Amino acid sequence: MAVDQQRGRIGVIISGSLTEGLSARVDAAHPIESLRVGQFLLVEGRQHEFFAMLTDVELGATSPAVLVDPPADDAFLQDVFAGTATYATIALRPSLMLPRDHSDEMRPVKTIPAHFAPVYTADEKDFTRVFGREDDTHFEIGRPLDMDVPVCIDLARFVERSNGVFGKSGTGKSFLTRLLLSGTMRSGIATNLIFDMHSEYGSDATSEGGGFVKGLRKIFGPSVRIYTLDPESTRRRGGQYDHDIRIGLNEIDVEDILLISDELNLTATAAESAYRLVDHYKNDWLRTLLDMTPEALDAFALNTGTHAGSLGALKRKLEALRRRGYVEDTAKASVINTLIDALMARQHVVLEFGKFDHSIDYMLVANIITRKIHQRWRERTEAYLTSKNPADKPPQLVITIEEAHKFLNPQAAKQTIFGTIAREMRKYSVTLLVVDQRPSSIDSDVMSQLGSRITALLNDEKDIDAVFTGVSGSSALRTVLATLDSRQQCLILGHAVPMPVVVRTRPYDEAFYAAMAVHVPAVAGNRPPDALPVAPTIDDLFGD
């Protein structure tokens, strides 16, 4: 079956290879300026149709003599030369082979079409065939640059692996993240924990245009729980919260301290001194250290062989933690366990940091909570593997972290719980959504484990190289990424989409709120009962 001729032919294939892509000569009648990098095209082979992305446009001439004296002011000669002495070519990167029989599955590209295969613009039917329609597991993330047809990501495949949202400052990473979180919440396909460093996800927040956008709590109602380190900040912004976080010194491990060693300016001997304290005082090591008198420090150093100066320096630097407004000597009833219970009950949790938006606070609190989640999810998964009872299987959990390079730089990734999750926790139903403007600072092993990458404009060559770690054919995609606008455009590639795609991102506006179609009940008071309500089902949220 031939391609519908009404869609408009662009040109024909004249050269190419499987590894380097294809080159097509543009028909003389086709306006060159209508062709854009990132545009999607369809090549009609004899046995397959090839779905491809336009990656470059180039002008050529049959003879250099034509260009010696160009007819710059002679429109008649320009028309005469067009398509004969002068022409344009385009570079294409085929990503999928579409069988003639639409009931057959799409296949990765293993061959190329013959010379003179016609090239057409892709239409709405092609996009629907490739990217699917929006449904329970497919979510519209945006639309192609030159068409008004939805491009959907497969949420089931998205939450299976850790993913990344990248882009330089001001390119809309937070809005992209809101879209992705909304998709997973609406579908019910995963539970979300968002470490909201700048308090812009749970409650209403300002947009870059100066207005306000709704927070996830207002869109999805009580299925989104808000925890906060700074209740006053949440109240001042007119937000509601469910619990305020308090962390006991007895909940802080040496691993948590090592993660913020640079921020605290700890020496190389700090870890050794801290582990000596743990050996003697177990979970009470930090409180005991901070309560030690100079005499007690000297006695401990003498009895254990610890360097007294190193122990004293560790005490002085860790005293800053006791002064954090959310830290207590002893956690009586851990709010962290309540938070984890909410996640296990399939409720979404946004943790706001308020005035505690320093790297020390963000990294310390996120690591403590995630470490405990790792332990609980691992235990539940092992119980499920033993019992084979579906009720024992923990829910799929996506943990969103901003400034991800602080947790996943080459040094930290090897020793923190976030590095462990990025590498191993998929089998325990926990994945990460990392948000960062400097992907080059993230460990390369972690980057290679990311299933999907949603990337807005980047300028730094190292960051661009990092985004394409482990991606074949990245040279052509680099050109596409470099041509993105600074706002509301992104390149999506990886596990959640069948092929790389450039989109205008879906607006996060009143139409989007309505599309989520969730009734938002009134939230009474800031302190709900301690007993967690039963998480609503999809039918409860969205109706029949």
N, C-alpha and C positions, 0 to 999 in steps of 0.2 A: 504494500500500500504506500503510495507516494505521499510525501508531506503536502499538506494543504497549501496550494500555491498562493492563496489570498494573503498569507502572512507576510509575503514580501521577501524576495531573494536578495541577499547582500552581495554574494560573490561565489567563487569556487575555490576549492583547495588546490594549491599549486605545489606544495612541498611540506615536509614535516617528518617527525620521527616519534616513536612511542615515548622516548625519554625527554625530548626537547619540546614537544608540542607541535602544533600544525601552523601553517601559514596559508592564508587565503588572499586571493586577489579580489579587490572590491569592484563590483560592477560600476561602469562609468556613470550610470544613471542614479546610483545611490549616493546621497549626500554624505561626504566624509565626516562633516561636523556633527552628524547625528550618532556617530559611533562613540561609545564611551567605555573606558576601562572599567571592568567589573560587570559589563553587560553580558547577558546569557544568550547563547546561540545554539542552534540545532544543525548538525551536519547530517545530511541524508546519505548514508552509505548504502551499499547494495543489499546487505543482510541486516544491518543494524542502523539505528539512529544514535548519534553521539551528542550527548548533552555537554556543552562546553562553555567556558568563561573567556571573554575577550580580555587579553592581558596587555596588548600593545597595539598602537596604530603607527604606520610608517609610510612616508611618501617615497616614490621611486620614479625613475625615468629610464626609458629604453636606451638612451644614449646621452652621455655627458654633454654632447653638443647642444642638446635642447636647452640645457640650463646655462650655457655660456651667455646667451642674450635673451633672458626670460621676457616674455610678453606681458610685463607687469600691468600695462595700461590698455591692453588690447583684449577685451572680453571675447571677441570673435575667435582669435587665435587660441585663447585659453580653452574655449569650448572645443575647438578642433583637436587640440593636443590631448584633452582629457580622455582617458581610457585607451589611448593609442600610444602617443609618445610619453605621456605622464600618467601615473596611476597611483593607487594606494593599496597597501597590503595590511592585513591585520594578523596578529598572533593569537592563537586560540590554545587553551589548555583543556582537552577533553577529560572529563571526570567520570562519566558513566556511559555505558552502552545500554540503550533501550531496545529490547526485542520488539520486532514487529507485532508479535502477539502480546497485547497488553495484559494478558493473564500471567505471562511469565515474569519472573523477577528481574529487576535491574541488576546489571553486573558491573564490576570494576572494569576499567579499560585495559584490554589485553592485546589490542590490535589497533590499526588506524584505517580510515577510509581511503579509497583509491584517489588518484589524480582526478581533478575536476568534479569531485563530489560537491553538490550545491550546499551553500550555507544560508540558513534562514534565521530570522529573529525567533526566539522562543516565545510562546504565547501562554495564556493562562492554563490551558489544558496540560501543557508540558510541565509547568510549575506544580500543578496539583498532582500530577503523576509522580514527580520526583520528591516533592516535599510533603505531600499529603494535605489533608484538610484538618482544620482545628477540631479536636474531639477531646475525649477524656485524657488521652495521653499525648496529644499533639497540641502545642501552644504557639500561637502567632507571635513571633518576636519582632517582625517588621515586614517591609515590602521591598522588592527590588528597586534600584535607583531609577529605572526607566519604565516601570510598570506599576500598576495598582492591583497587585494580587498577593495574598498572604504567603509568607514564608514561615513554615512551622518547624520547630525543633521537637524531637522525640524525647519527651520528659522521662520516660522509662529508661532510655539509654543514657540520658543526661545524669540522673542521680546515681547510676551504677558506679560511676567513677568520679574522682576529684576533678574539678574544673577551675578555670581561671577567667577573670574579667580584667583586662588590661587597657591602659590608655593614659596619656599624659594628663596633667591637671587641667580641669575644665572641659573635658571631652564627654562628660556624662556617665562616668562609671557607676555612680550611685544610682542613677535612673535605670541603667541597664540591669543592675543588681536587683532593684525593686521589681522590674519586669519578671526576671527569672524566679525570684522568690514568690511573686504573686502566682505565677504559673504552677509551681509545685504545690502551693497552698490550695489553690482552686481545685487542682486535680486530686489532692489527697494522696499523691504518690509518694510523698516523703514528709517527715517532720523536720522543722527547721530550728536551729539555734543560731541567732545572729548576735555577734559581739559588736554592738553599735557604738563605735568609738566616739562619733560626733553627734549622736542622738538624732539621726535623720531617717530611720526606718520605721520604728514603732509608732511614734507620735507624728503629728503634722510637722512639716519642715518647709523651709523656704526653697523656692526654685531659683535657678540661675537667672530667670527672667524677672525676678523680684516678687513674684506672687507666692502662693502657698500650695503645697500638694498634700494629699491625704496620706497619713501613715497607715501601715498595714493593720494596726488595731482598728482603725475606723472602717477600713474596707472589709475585714474578715471577722470583726467582732470578737467575742470572748474566746474564740479558738486561738487567738494570739494573746499570750500572757506577757506582760511587761514587768521585768525586774530592773531595779535601778541601784546604783551605788550612791546616787545623789538625789534623794527624794525632793529636796527643795527645788532643784533645777527642773525636775519633771513637773512639779506643781506650777512653777513660774511660767512654764510654756503651755500651761493649760492642759497638760496630759494627765492620764490616769495610770496608776501603777498597781501591781498586785502584791509585790513584796519588795522590800529593800534588802540588799545583799550585805551581810556581815560575815567577815572571814576571821576565824580564830588563828592565833599564832600556831596553835596545834595542828592546823590544816595545811601549813606551809612546809613543803619538803625542800630538801637540798636542790633537787632538780629545778624547782621554781626559782630559787635564788640564782642558780647558775645561768638561767636564761636572761636575767637582768644584770649580770655581772658587769657589763660595760657601763650601763646606766648608773650603777652603784660604785663604779671604779674599784671593783674587788681585785685583789692580787691573785696570782696563780696558785698561791698556797691556801686560798680561802676554802676551796672544796675539801682539801684534806682536813682542815680544822673543823669544818662543819660536819663531816662524816664521823670524826672522833666524838663530837657532841652527840650525834645520833646514836652511836654505839652505846653511850652511857645513859642518855635520857629519852631515847625513842622519840615519840611524837612531841614531847615536851621540850625538845632540844632548844628551840628558838626562844621561848619564853624564859627558860632557865638561863640561857646566855645573856639575854638583855637584863635580867635581874642580878647578874653576878657583880659583886663588888670587886675592886682591884685585888683584894686579898684572895677572893674566891677564884678569880682568873689565874692568879699565880699558882694557887694550889692545884687547880685542874691541869694546868700546863705541866707542872712538876710530876703529877701522878700519871699522866698519859703520854708524856714525851712530846707534847705539842709546843710549838714555838710561842712563847708568851706574847711577843710583839705582834705576831700574826693573829693570835686570838683576840687581842685587844683591838686591833684594827678592824677585824670582822665585826666585833660588837659595836664599835662606833658607827660603822657604815650601815649596819642593819637596824640601828635605832630609828632610821628614817621610816621604816615600815610601820613601826608602832604609832607614828604620828599621822599615818594615813587615816582619814576619817571613818573608813569602813572596816578597819582592823581592830579586833578585840583580843584580849589575852587568851580567852577560851571561848570557843563557840559552843553554847549550851545546846541548842537545837539547830543543827546546820540547815540554813536556808538552801544551801547548794543541793542537799539531798531532796528538798522539796522541788527545786528546779528540775532535777533529773527525773523525779517522779512524774512531773508534768510532761516532759519529753517522752517518757515511756508510755504515758497515757495518750500519745499522739497529738499533743498540743504543741503549738509553735511558741517559742520563747525569744523575745528580744531583750537583751541586756544593755541598758543605757548606762553610760559612764558619767554624764553630766560634767561637773567641773574636774573630775578625775580623769582627764583625757591625756595625761602624760604617758609616755611609753612605759614607764615603770608600772603604772596602774593597769594599763591595757594588757601588757604581757604577763604580769603576775596573775591577775584574776583569770584571764583566758586560759592560762596554762593549768592553774589549779582545777578549774571546772572541767576542762577537757580531759585532764588526767583521770578524774573520777568517772567521767563518762566512759572513757576507754575501758576502765575496769568493769563497770556495770554491763556494758554492751558485750564485752568478751565473756563474762560469766553467763549472761543470758543466751548467747550464741552457743556456748559449750553445752548448756542445759538442753537447748533445742536439738543439738546434734545427738545427744544421748537419748532424749525422750521421743524424738520425732514428732512431738506434739506441736502443731502450728501456733498454739497459744503461748508457747515458750519463746517463740522467735521474736527478737526485738524489732521495732519498726525501723525502716530505712531512715537514717538521720543525715542531714546535710548541715555542716557547721560552716558559717560564713565568717571570715576574718578579713579585716582591712589591714593595710600596711603589712601585707603578708611576708615581705622579705625580712621583717624583724624576727619572725618565727622560723623562717625557712631558708635563711642564708646558709651557705655551705657549712659553716661551723655549727649553727644551731640545729639544722635539720638532722644532724647525726645523733643528737642527744635529747631532743625535745619530743614531746608526745605528738606534736603536729607533723614532724617528719615521719614518725611511725605510722600515723594515720594515712599520710600521703602515699606511703610505700606499701602498707600491709592491710589497712583496716577495711578495705572493700569487702573482704570475706567476712567481716563482722558487722556489715551493714552500716558503716559510718564512712562518709566521704567529706571532702572539703570544697568550699567555694572560696577561692582566694582572690582578693581584690587588691590590685597594686598598680602603681604608675612606674615602677622600676623592675620589670620582670628579670632583667639581667642580674639583679642582686639575689634572686632565688636560686637555690641549688639546682644544677643542671639535671641531676637524677630525679628530683621532684618535678621539674618542668616536663621531663620525658614521660612521667606517669599521668599527667593531666589528660583526661579523656577529650575534653572540648575546650577551645579557647575562643573567647569572645573579645575581640580587640578593636578598640577605637584608635584614633590617630596616635602614632608614636613618631618621635623625631630622632631619638638617639639610636645610632646603628647597633650598639650592643643590646639595647632593649628589643629591637626588631629581630636580631639574630636569636635572642632567647625565645621569643614567641614561636619561632619556626624550628625549635629544637626537635629533631626526629621527624620532621615533615618532609616528605618527598615533593619535588617540584616547587620548592620554596622560592626559587629565584623569580618566577613569574608572579607569585603571590606577593612578594616584596613590593613589586611595582604597583600592584593593586592597593596594598596597604598605604603606600606613600601618597596616593591620590585621594584618600578619604578627606571629607570635610572635617572641620574641627568639632562639629557637634552633630548628633543624631545620625551618625553613620558608623557602621562597624563591619568587620570581617569575622565571620563565624566559620570555624573549621573543627573537624574532629568527630568524635563518636556519636554525637547527637544529631548530626546532619549528614545526609548521604554524600555531600560534596561541599567544598568551600563555597561560601556565598557572601556577597556584600549586600547589606540592607540599609534602608532608612529605618531606624528603630521606631517601634510602635510608640506613639505619644502616651505619656502617663498623665491622662487628663480625665475630664468628666465622662467622656465616652468610654474610656478604659474602666473607670470605676463601675459604670453601668454594666459593662460586659462581664465583670466579675460576678455580678448578680447575687450579691450576698446581703441579706437583711442584717443591719447592724443594731442589735438591741442596746438599750441604755445600760451603762455600767454604773452601778450604785456604789459610791464610796471607793476609797483607795485600798481597803483591807477586806478582801473576800474571806469567807470561812476557810479554815485550814484544810478541810477536806476538799480535794480536787473534784470538780464536776466531771461527769463522764464526757469524754471528747465527742463532739458531734460527728455524725456520719456524713458522708457526701450527700445522701438524700436529705438529711436534716438541714444542711447548709444551702442546697441548691434546688430542693424540691424535686418533683417527678420529672 
